[in-house]
């Protein structure tokens, strides 16, 4: 691959006030990695919390269960969990594409203050869901769009009920092992041994890694590398994880009220972010952010006639997903090739 995005990555971390960043680029499933700032080649294989990129893995797990047990995407969640406290008309598909009308805990001041003041002492799952669903319903099921972490908490429960396995164990068995992702695993305890990529959260004093607990994430989160994340999306869109018919279901999108430069329109599928009419071409992926890291990955099924994936991480908590950096790198890659 005759292309080096390092200068763009260096400029991006300077602008964002980060100490470092990593990028993986995959052309036809051949992956190269690049670094900038204080992160070097020795850090390319160090994992980090991918945060909401994990939602793509959750969606694949749901689809695999549909393939094994019969399609239940348009069944109501209440038909499977009759005692649920969410509106009974909400379907599994609506949980996956954030059209359920469920609210969220992530942006609640109460949640943010508690996380920052005692990152190692998370709320119980019950309290996370209570706070997260406090403003439900935001709208009738299917009548709008609102990002909801509690929705994916419920999907995690559904995976465990349908599979009769622990959420992470099911992902390991059906996705991580078959795909070959040796550096990816569940985030189940703080990083006491400091094995993860160095990161920075300005609101947590000292090294956040041994302090931050996974209990703050109701949805579940994976630890991975830029290469493993790129490999996951490569494999998914190559039809190696789920059938092509199932992949079509994942790619069915709904409109998202997020401003993008025209003519691109933000849309969302089943655990997949997408930009309709994107001048750079059709692409799917996901972003994620939390203490220490801001992450993003995007896959182009056919960029100038070949498969192309970009996966990146900036090692600082930032207010927004680095869509612009991904756009810049892809645009420069197209011009170079």
MOQUINOR-V849920 format. One record per backbone hydrogen bond with DSSP energy under -1.0 kcal/mol. NH is the residue of the N-H (numbers start at 1). CO is the residue of the C=O. If there is no record, write none. Layout:
NH_CO, NH_CO
//
This chain:
3_1, 9_5, 10_6, 11_7, 12_8, 13_9, 14_10, 15_11, 16_12, 17_13, 18_13, 21_36, 22_313, 23_34, 24_311, 25_32, 26_309, 27_30, 28_307, 30_27, 32_25, 34_23, 36_21, 38_19, 39_36, 43_40, 44_41, 46_43, 48_224, 50_222, 53_50, 54_51, 55_52, 56_53, 58_54, 59_55, 60_56, 61_57, 62_58, 63_59, 64_60, 65_61, 66_62, 67_63, 68_64, 69_65, 70_66, 75_72, 77_90, 80_77, 81_77, 84_81, 90_87, 92_75, 93_73, 95_91, 96_92, 97_93, 99_94, 108_105, 112_108, 113_109, 114_110, 115_111, 116_112, 117_113, 118_114, 121_118, 128_124, 129_125, 130_126, 131_127, 132_128, 133_129, 134_131, 136_133, 138_101, 142_99, 143_140, 146_98, 153_149, 154_150, 155_151, 156_152, 157_153, 158_154, 159_155, 160_156, 161_157, 162_158, 163_159, 164_160, 170_166, 171_167, 172_168, 173_169, 174_170, 175_171, 176_171, 177_172, 179_175, 180_176, 181_176, 184_181, 185_223, 187_221, 188_186, 191_209, 192_190, 194_191, 197_47, 204_201, 211_208, 212_208, 213_119, 216_213, 217_214, 223_185, 224_48, 229_225, 230_226, 231_227, 232_228, 233_229, 234_230, 235_231, 236_232, 237_233, 239_236, 240_235, 247_243, 248_244, 249_245, 250_246, 251_247, 252_249, 254_268, 256_266, 258_256, 264_261, 265_276, 267_274, 268_254, 269_272, 270_250, 271_96, 271_269, 273_285, 274_267, 276_265, 278_275, 281_278, 284_299, 285_273, 286_297, 288_295, 290_293, 293_290, 294_314, 295_288, 296_312, 297_286, 298_310, 299_284, 300_308, 303_306, 306_303, 308_300, 309_26, 310_298, 311_24, 312_296, 313_22, 314_294, 315_20, 316_314, 317_200, 323_321, 326_322, 327_323, 328_324, 329_325, 330_326, 331_327, 332_328, 333_329, 334_330, 335_331, 336_332, 337_333
//
